[in-house]
Amino acid sequence: MSAPCGEPLTHQVTDAAGASFLACRAHAADAAERLIGGTLTALDEGGHRG
């Protein structure tokens, strides 16, 4: 997850401590399986939280 991804950003991933990053659909799905107490927020087509 530390390497840049060339796919379009579709989600904001936020961990339980409040740290967040933007992720593509595949990285967000992977993060969803690993998050404990965090959230995923879908972005709209303009890259804003929906």
PQR file with spaces between the fields and no chain letter, atoms N, CA, C, O and H, PARSE charges and radii, in Angstrom:
ATOM       1  N    MET     1       0.819   -1.196    0.000 -0.4000 1.5000
ATOM       2  CA   MET     1       0.000    0.000    0.000 -0.0000 2.0000
ATOM       3  C    MET     1       0.862    1.260    0.000  0.5500 1.7000
ATOM       4  O    MET     1       0.341    2.359   -0.186 -0.5500 1.4000
ATOM       5  N    SER     2       2.155    1.121    0.203 -0.4000 1.5000
ATOM       6  CA   SER     2       2.998    2.313    0.252 -0.0000 2.0000
ATOM       7  C    SER     2       3.435    2.771   -1.134  0.5500 1.7000
ATOM       8  O    SER     2       3.881    3.908   -1.288 -0.5500 1.4000
ATOM       9  H    SER     2       2.578    0.228    0.354  0.4000 1.0000
ATOM      10  N    ALA     3       3.319    1.916   -2.143 -0.4000 1.5000
ATOM      11  CA   ALA     3       3.706    2.288   -3.502 -0.0000 2.0000
ATOM      12  C    ALA     3       2.541    2.976   -4.213  0.5500 1.7000
ATOM      13  O    ALA     3       1.383    2.625   -3.985 -0.5500 1.4000
ATOM      14  H    ALA     3       2.956    0.992   -2.018  0.4000 1.0000
ATOM      15  N    PRO     4       2.838    3.954   -5.073 -0.5600 1.5000
ATOM      16  CA   PRO     4       1.778    4.624   -5.811  0.2800 2.0000
ATOM      17  C    PRO     4       1.025    3.643   -6.717  0.5500 1.7000
ATOM      18  O    PRO     4       1.610    2.699   -7.248 -0.5500 1.4000
ATOM      19  N    CYS     5      -0.251    3.876   -6.879 -0.4000 1.5000
ATOM      20  CA   CYS     5      -1.101    3.047   -7.731 -0.0000 2.0000
ATOM      21  C    CYS     5      -1.544    3.892   -8.924  0.5500 1.7000
ATOM      22  O    CYS     5      -1.898    5.060   -8.758 -0.5500 1.4000
ATOM      23  H    CYS     5      -0.726    4.643   -6.448  0.4000 1.0000
ATOM      24  N    GLY     6      -1.527    3.322  -10.100 -0.4000 1.5000
ATOM      25  CA   GLY     6      -1.910    4.056  -11.300 -0.0000 2.0000
ATOM      26  C    GLY     6      -3.396    4.039  -11.610  0.5500 1.7000
ATOM      27  O    GLY     6      -3.838    4.674  -12.567 -0.5500 1.4000
ATOM      28  H    GLY     6      -1.240    2.374  -10.235  0.4000 1.0000
ATOM      29  N    GLU     7      -4.170    3.316  -10.808 -0.4000 1.5000
ATOM      30  CA   GLU     7      -5.617    3.231  -11.042 -0.0000 2.0000
ATOM      31  C    GLU     7      -6.331    4.461  -10.491  0.5500 1.7000
ATOM      32  O    GLU     7      -5.800    5.146   -9.616 -0.5500 1.4000
ATOM      33  H    GLU     7      -3.811    2.800  -10.030  0.4000 1.0000
ATOM      34  N    PRO     8      -7.539    4.748  -11.000 -0.5600 1.5000
ATOM      35  CA   PRO     8      -8.309    5.891  -10.477  0.2800 2.0000
ATOM      36  C    PRO     8      -8.644    5.711   -8.994  0.5500 1.7000
ATOM      37  O    PRO     8      -8.951    4.605   -8.549 -0.5500 1.4000
ATOM      38  N    LEU     9      -8.581    6.791   -8.251 -0.4000 1.5000
ATOM      39  CA   LEU     9      -8.909    6.767   -6.829 -0.0000 2.0000
ATOM      40  C    LEU     9     -10.415    6.758   -6.658  0.5500 1.7000
ATOM      41  O    LEU     9     -11.111    7.592   -7.237 -0.5500 1.4000
ATOM      42  H    LEU     9      -8.331    7.689   -8.613  0.4000 1.0000
ATOM      43  N    THR    10     -10.926    5.821   -5.864 -0.4000 1.5000
ATOM      44  CA   THR    10     -12.368    5.664   -5.710 -0.0000 2.0000
ATOM      45  C    THR    10     -12.851    5.710   -4.269  0.5500 1.7000
ATOM      46  O    THR    10     -14.048    5.862   -4.025 -0.5500 1.4000
ATOM      47  H    THR    10     -10.361    5.144   -5.393  0.4000 1.0000
ATOM      48  N    HIS    11     -11.930    5.579   -3.297 -0.4000 1.5000
ATOM      49  CA   HIS    11     -12.324    5.511   -1.888 -0.0000 2.0000
ATOM      50  C    HIS    11     -11.322    6.229   -0.990  0.5500 1.7000
ATOM      51  O    HIS    11     -10.137    6.328   -1.309 -0.5500 1.4000
ATOM      52  H    HIS    11     -10.958    5.455   -3.495  0.4000 1.0000
ATOM      53  N    GLN    12     -11.821    6.723    0.131 -0.4000 1.5000
ATOM      54  CA   GLN    12     -10.957    7.193    1.206 -0.0000 2.0000
ATOM      55  C    GLN    12     -10.987    6.112    2.278  0.5500 1.7000
ATOM      56  O    GLN    12     -12.059    5.711    2.731 -0.5500 1.4000
ATOM      57  H    GLN    12     -12.783    6.642    0.390  0.4000 1.0000
ATOM      58  N    VAL    13      -9.827    5.645    2.677 -0.4000 1.5000
ATOM      59  CA   VAL    13      -9.694    4.625    3.706 -0.0000 2.0000
ATOM      60  C    VAL    13      -9.221    5.331    4.972  0.5500 1.7000
ATOM      61  O    VAL    13      -8.218    6.044    4.945 -0.5500 1.4000
ATOM      62  H    VAL    13      -8.956    5.971    2.308  0.4000 1.0000
ATOM      63  N    THR    14      -9.934    5.139    6.077 -0.4000 1.5000
ATOM      64  CA   THR    14      -9.583    5.779    7.342 -0.0000 2.0000
ATOM      65  C    THR    14      -9.451    4.704    8.414  0.5500 1.7000
ATOM      66  O    THR    14     -10.357    3.891    8.598 -0.5500 1.4000
ATOM      67  H    THR    14     -10.749    4.560    6.099  0.4000 1.0000
ATOM      68  N    ASP    15      -8.326    4.701    9.118 -0.4000 1.5000
ATOM      69  CA   ASP    15      -8.138    3.697   10.165 -0.0000 2.0000
ATOM      70  C    ASP    15      -8.766    4.177   11.470  0.5500 1.7000
ATOM      71  O    ASP    15      -9.266    5.299   11.550 -0.5500 1.4000
ATOM      72  H    ASP    15      -7.590    5.361    8.969  0.4000 1.0000
ATOM      73  N    ALA    16      -8.739    3.323   12.486 -0.4000 1.5000
ATOM      74  CA   ALA    16      -9.375    3.623   13.765 -0.0000 2.0000
ATOM      75  C    ALA    16      -8.766    4.839   14.454  0.5500 1.7000
ATOM      76  O    ALA    16      -9.438    5.498   15.248 -0.5500 1.4000
ATOM      77  H    ALA    16      -8.334    2.412   12.420  0.4000 1.0000
ATOM      78  N    ALA    17      -7.507    5.144   14.163 -0.4000 1.5000
ATOM      79  CA   ALA    17      -6.835    6.300   14.765 -0.0000 2.0000
ATOM      80  C    ALA    17      -7.124    7.599   14.026  0.5500 1.7000
ATOM      81  O    ALA    17      -6.753    8.675   14.496 -0.5500 1.4000
ATOM      82  H    ALA    17      -6.962    4.609   13.518  0.4000 1.0000
ATOM      83  N    GLY    18      -7.791    7.508   12.859 -0.4000 1.5000
ATOM      84  CA   GLY    18      -8.139    8.704   12.102 -0.0000 2.0000
ATOM      85  C    GLY    18      -7.228    9.011   10.929  0.5500 1.7000
ATOM      86  O    GLY    18      -7.496    9.943   10.170 -0.5500 1.4000
ATOM      87  H    GLY    18      -8.092    6.635   12.478  0.4000 1.0000
ATOM      88  N    ALA    19      -6.149    8.243   10.764 -0.4000 1.5000
ATOM      89  CA   ALA    19      -5.269    8.446    9.606 -0.0000 2.0000
ATOM      90  C    ALA    19      -5.983    7.934    8.360  0.5500 1.7000
ATOM      91  O    ALA    19      -6.687    6.926    8.416 -0.5500 1.4000
ATOM      92  H    ALA    19      -5.931    7.487   11.380  0.4000 1.0000
ATOM      93  N    SER    20      -5.802    8.628    7.235 -0.4000 1.5000
ATOM      94  CA   SER    20      -6.511    8.210    6.027 -0.0000 2.0000
ATOM      95  C    SER    20      -5.640    8.360    4.790  0.5500 1.7000
ATOM      96  O    SER    20      -4.635    9.071    4.787 -0.5500 1.4000
ATOM      97  H    SER    20      -5.230    9.447    7.190  0.4000 1.0000
ATOM      98  N    PHE    21      -6.064    7.662    3.737 -0.4000 1.5000
ATOM      99  CA   PHE    21      -5.421    7.773    2.431 -0.0000 2.0000
ATOM     100  C    PHE    21      -6.457    7.461    1.367  0.5500 1.7000
ATOM     101  O    PHE    21      -7.480    6.835    1.646 -0.5500 1.4000
ATOM     102  H    PHE    21      -6.881    7.084    3.740  0.4000 1.0000
ATOM     103  N    LEU    22      -6.185    7.901    0.147 -0.4000 1.5000
ATOM     104  CA   LEU    22      -7.070    7.620   -0.975 -0.0000 2.0000
ATOM     105  C    LEU    22      -6.592    6.361   -1.673  0.5500 1.7000
ATOM     106  O    LEU    22      -5.390    6.122   -1.785 -0.5500 1.4000
ATOM     107  H    LEU    22      -5.354    8.409   -0.079  0.4000 1.0000
ATOM     108  N    ALA    23      -7.538    5.555   -2.144 -0.4000 1.5000
ATOM     109  CA   ALA    23      -7.200    4.264   -2.739 -0.0000 2.0000
ATOM     110  C    ALA    23      -8.077    3.972   -3.946  0.5500 1.7000
ATOM     111  O    ALA    23      -9.185    4.492   -4.075 -0.5500 1.4000
ATOM     112  H    ALA    23      -8.515    5.749   -2.053  0.4000 1.0000
ATOM     113  N    CYS    24      -7.552    3.126   -4.829 -0.4000 1.5000
ATOM     114  CA   CYS    24      -8.352    2.633   -5.951 -0.0000 2.0000
ATOM     115  C    CYS    24      -9.328    1.580   -5.426  0.5500 1.7000
ATOM     116  O    CYS    24      -9.266    1.205   -4.255 -0.5500 1.4000
ATOM     117  H    CYS    24      -6.652    2.703   -4.725  0.4000 1.0000
ATOM     118  N    ARG    25     -10.219    1.107   -6.280 -0.4000 1.5000
ATOM     119  CA   ARG    25     -11.234    0.131   -5.886 -0.0000 2.0000
ATOM     120  C    ARG    25     -10.586   -1.151   -5.317  0.5500 1.7000
ATOM     121  O    ARG    25     -11.025   -1.654   -4.283 -0.5500 1.4000
ATOM     122  H    ARG    25     -10.269    1.411   -7.231  0.4000 1.0000
ATOM     123  N    ALA    26      -9.566   -1.667   -5.974 -0.4000 1.5000
ATOM     124  CA   ALA    26      -8.936   -2.914   -5.535 -0.0000 2.0000
ATOM     125  C    ALA    26      -8.212   -2.746   -4.200  0.5500 1.7000
ATOM     126  O    ALA    26      -8.327   -3.602   -3.322 -0.5500 1.4000
ATOM     127  H    ALA    26      -9.209   -1.259   -6.814  0.4000 1.0000
ATOM     128  N    HIS    27      -7.469   -1.651   -4.041 -0.4000 1.5000
ATOM     129  CA   HIS    27      -6.775   -1.435   -2.772 -0.0000 2.0000
ATOM     130  C    HIS    27      -7.769   -1.167   -1.644  0.5500 1.7000
ATOM     131  O    HIS    27      -7.528   -1.565   -0.504 -0.5500 1.4000
ATOM     132  H    HIS    27      -7.376   -0.956   -4.754  0.4000 1.0000
ATOM     133  N    ALA    28      -8.882   -0.499   -1.946 -0.4000 1.5000
ATOM     134  CA   ALA    28      -9.909   -0.262   -0.933 -0.0000 2.0000
ATOM     135  C    ALA    28     -10.541   -1.584   -0.499  0.5500 1.7000
ATOM     136  O    ALA    28     -10.793   -1.787    0.688 -0.5500 1.4000
ATOM     137  H    ALA    28      -9.078   -0.176   -2.871  0.4000 1.0000
ATOM     138  N    ALA    29     -10.797   -2.480   -1.446 -0.4000 1.5000
ATOM     139  CA   ALA    29     -11.370   -3.787   -1.108 -0.0000 2.0000
ATOM     140  C    ALA    29     -10.405   -4.566   -0.226  0.5500 1.7000
ATOM     141  O    ALA    29     -10.825   -5.217    0.730 -0.5500 1.4000
ATOM     142  H    ALA    29     -10.593   -2.315   -2.411  0.4000 1.0000
ATOM     143  N    ASP    30      -9.111   -4.504   -0.541 -0.4000 1.5000
ATOM     144  CA   ASP    30      -8.115   -5.186    0.275 -0.0000 2.0000
ATOM     145  C    ASP    30      -8.074   -4.573    1.677  0.5500 1.7000
ATOM     146  O    ASP    30      -8.015   -5.297    2.671 -0.5500 1.4000
ATOM     147  H    ASP    30      -8.770   -3.974   -1.318  0.4000 1.0000
ATOM     148  N    ALA    31      -8.104   -3.261    1.756 -0.4000 1.5000
ATOM     149  CA   ALA    31      -8.078   -2.582    3.052 -0.0000 2.0000
ATOM     150  C    ALA    31      -9.315   -2.942    3.875  0.5500 1.7000
ATOM     151  O    ALA    31      -9.218   -3.099    5.092 -0.5500 1.4000
ATOM     152  H    ALA    31      -8.151   -2.672    0.949  0.4000 1.0000
ATOM     153  N    ALA    32     -10.471   -3.073    3.230 -0.4000 1.5000
ATOM     154  CA   ALA    32     -11.710   -3.397    3.940 -0.0000 2.0000
ATOM     155  C    ALA    32     -11.597   -4.733    4.661  0.5500 1.7000
ATOM     156  O    ALA    32     -12.173   -4.914    5.734 -0.5500 1.4000
ATOM     157  H    ALA    32     -10.549   -2.945    2.242  0.4000 1.0000
ATOM     158  N    GLU    33     -10.862   -5.664    4.078 -0.4000 1.5000
ATOM     159  CA   GLU    33     -10.686   -6.972    4.705 -0.0000 2.0000
ATOM     160  C    GLU    33      -9.739   -6.905    5.904  0.5500 1.7000
ATOM     161  O    GLU    33      -9.780   -7.776    6.772 -0.5500 1.4000
ATOM     162  H    GLU    33     -10.394   -5.517    3.206  0.4000 1.0000
ATOM     163  N    ARG    34      -8.895   -5.886    5.957 -0.4000 1.5000
ATOM     164  CA   ARG    34      -7.873   -5.795    7.003 -0.0000 2.0000
ATOM     165  C    ARG    34      -8.192   -4.762    8.086  0.5500 1.7000
ATOM     166  O    ARG    34      -7.633   -4.829    9.181 -0.5500 1.4000
ATOM     167  H    ARG    34      -8.862   -5.178    5.252  0.4000 1.0000
ATOM     168  N    LEU    35      -9.084   -3.808    7.796 -0.4000 1.5000
ATOM     169  CA   LEU    35      -9.383   -2.729    8.744 -0.0000 2.0000
ATOM     170  C    LEU    35     -10.096   -3.257    9.984  0.5500 1.7000
ATOM     171  O    LEU    35     -11.004   -4.083    9.894 -0.5500 1.4000
ATOM     172  H    LEU    35      -9.538   -3.754    6.906  0.4000 1.0000
ATOM     173  N    ILE    36      -9.670   -2.767   11.130 -0.4000 1.5000
ATOM     174  CA   ILE    36     -10.374   -3.044   12.379 -0.0000 2.0000
ATOM     175  C    ILE    36     -10.747   -1.691   12.957  0.5500 1.7000
ATOM     176  O    ILE    36      -9.881   -0.935   13.399 -0.5500 1.4000
ATOM     177  H    ILE    36      -8.932   -2.097   11.203  0.4000 1.0000
ATOM     178  N    GLY    37     -12.031   -1.389   12.953 -0.4000 1.5000
ATOM     179  CA   GLY    37     -12.486   -0.115   13.493 -0.0000 2.0000
ATOM     180  C    GLY    37     -12.329    1.058   12.551  0.5500 1.7000
ATOM     181  O    GLY    37     -12.518    2.201   12.965 -0.5500 1.4000
ATOM     182  H    GLY    37     -12.735   -2.002   12.594  0.4000 1.0000
ATOM     183  N    GLY    38     -11.989    0.813   11.296 -0.4000 1.5000
ATOM     184  CA   GLY    38     -11.835    1.885   10.315 -0.0000 2.0000
ATOM     185  C    GLY    38     -13.039    1.970    9.401  0.5500 1.7000
ATOM     186  O    GLY    38     -14.000    1.214    9.541 -0.5500 1.4000
ATOM     187  H    GLY    38     -11.835   -0.115   10.959  0.4000 1.0000
ATOM     188  N    THR    39     -12.974    2.901    8.463 -0.4000 1.5000
ATOM     189  CA   THR    39     -14.083    3.085    7.528 -0.0000 2.0000
ATOM     190  C    THR    39     -13.574    3.270    6.102  0.5500 1.7000
ATOM     191  O    THR    39     -12.439    3.688    5.875 -0.5500 1.4000
ATOM     192  H    THR    39     -12.193    3.515    8.350  0.4000 1.0000
ATOM     193  N    LEU    40     -14.440    2.949    5.159 -0.4000 1.5000
ATOM     194  CA   LEU    40     -14.217    3.238    3.743 -0.0000 2.0000
ATOM     195  C    LEU    40     -15.299    4.212    3.313  0.5500 1.7000
ATOM     196  O    LEU    40     -16.476    4.012    3.613 -0.5500 1.4000
ATOM     197  H    LEU    40     -15.362    2.610    5.344  0.4000 1.0000
ATOM     198  N    THR    41     -14.908    5.252    2.619 -0.4000 1.5000
ATOM     199  CA   THR    41     -15.864    6.226    2.105 -0.0000 2.0000
ATOM     200  C    THR    41     -15.674    6.312    0.605  0.5500 1.7000
ATOM     201  O    THR    41     -14.578    6.602    0.124 -0.5500 1.4000
ATOM     202  H    THR    41     -13.952    5.414    2.376  0.4000 1.0000
ATOM     203  N    ALA    42     -16.756    6.057   -0.140 -0.4000 1.5000
ATOM     204  CA   ALA    42     -16.684    6.140   -1.598 -0.0000 2.0000
ATOM     205  C    ALA    42     -16.524    7.593   -2.027  0.5500 1.7000
ATOM     206  O    ALA    42     -17.115    8.493   -1.430 -0.5500 1.4000
ATOM     207  H    ALA    42     -17.645    5.822    0.251  0.4000 1.0000
ATOM     208  N    LEU    43     -15.721    7.818   -3.065 -0.4000 1.5000
ATOM     209  CA   LEU    43     -15.549    9.149   -3.646 -0.0000 2.0000
ATOM     210  C    LEU    43     -16.444    9.258   -4.871  0.5500 1.7000
ATOM     211  O    LEU    43     -16.708    8.258   -5.538 -0.5500 1.4000
ATOM     212  H    LEU    43     -15.241    7.087   -3.550  0.4000 1.0000
ATOM     213  N    ASP    44     -16.909   10.456   -5.171 -0.4000 1.5000
ATOM     214  CA   ASP    44     -17.680   10.642   -6.395 -0.0000 2.0000
ATOM     215  C    ASP    44     -16.698   10.737   -7.572  0.5500 1.7000
ATOM     216  O    ASP    44     -15.487   10.644   -7.370 -0.5500 1.4000
ATOM     217  H    ASP    44     -16.695   11.269   -4.629  0.4000 1.0000
ATOM     218  N    GLU    45     -17.201   10.917   -8.777 -0.4000 1.5000
ATOM     219  CA   GLU    45     -16.346   10.933   -9.960 -0.0000 2.0000
ATOM     220  C    GLU    45     -15.334   12.078   -9.934  0.5500 1.7000
ATOM     221  O    GLU    45     -14.304   11.993  -10.603 -0.5500 1.4000
ATOM     222  H    GLU    45     -18.185   10.992   -8.941  0.4000 1.0000
ATOM     223  N    GLY    46     -15.596   13.126   -9.195 -0.4000 1.5000
ATOM     224  CA   GLY    46     -14.662   14.241   -9.084 -0.0000 2.0000
ATOM     225  C    GLY    46     -13.604   14.034   -8.015  0.5500 1.7000
ATOM     226  O    GLY    46     -12.762   14.904   -7.790 -0.5500 1.4000
ATOM     227  H    GLY    46     -16.432   13.195   -8.652  0.4000 1.0000
ATOM     228  N    GLY    47     -13.648   12.861   -7.344 -0.4000 1.5000
ATOM     229  CA   GLY    47     -12.673   12.571   -6.311 -0.0000 2.0000
ATOM     230  C    GLY    47     -13.023   13.119   -4.949  0.5500 1.7000
ATOM     231  O    GLY    47     -12.171   13.196   -4.064 -0.5500 1.4000
ATOM     232  H    GLY    47     -14.331   12.155   -7.526  0.4000 1.0000
ATOM     233  N    HIS    48     -14.300   13.507   -4.774 -0.4000 1.5000
ATOM     234  CA   HIS    48     -14.759   14.046   -3.489 -0.0000 2.0000
ATOM     235  C    HIS    48     -15.525   12.976   -2.737  0.5500 1.7000
ATOM     236  O    HIS    48     -16.117   12.077   -3.334 -0.5500 1.4000
ATOM     237  H    HIS    48     -14.992   13.445   -5.493  0.4000 1.0000
ATOM     238  N    ARG    49     -15.504   13.088   -1.414 -0.4000 1.5000
ATOM     239  CA   ARG    49     -16.273   12.123   -0.619 -0.0000 2.0000
ATOM     240  C    ARG    49     -17.743   12.252   -0.947  0.5500 1.7000
ATOM     241  O    ARG    49     -18.295   13.351   -0.985 -0.5500 1.4000
ATOM     242  H    ARG    49     -15.023   13.818   -0.930  0.4000 1.0000
ATOM     243  N    GLY    50     -18.375   11.096   -1.188 -0.4000 1.5000
ATOM     244  CA   GLY    50     -19.771   11.073   -1.609 -0.0000 2.0000
ATOM     245  C    GLY    50     -20.749   10.957   -0.560  0.5500 1.7000
ATOM     246  O    GLY    50     -21.949   10.931   -0.835 -0.5500 1.4000
ATOM     247  H    GLY    50     -17.926   10.203   -1.157  0.4000 1.0000
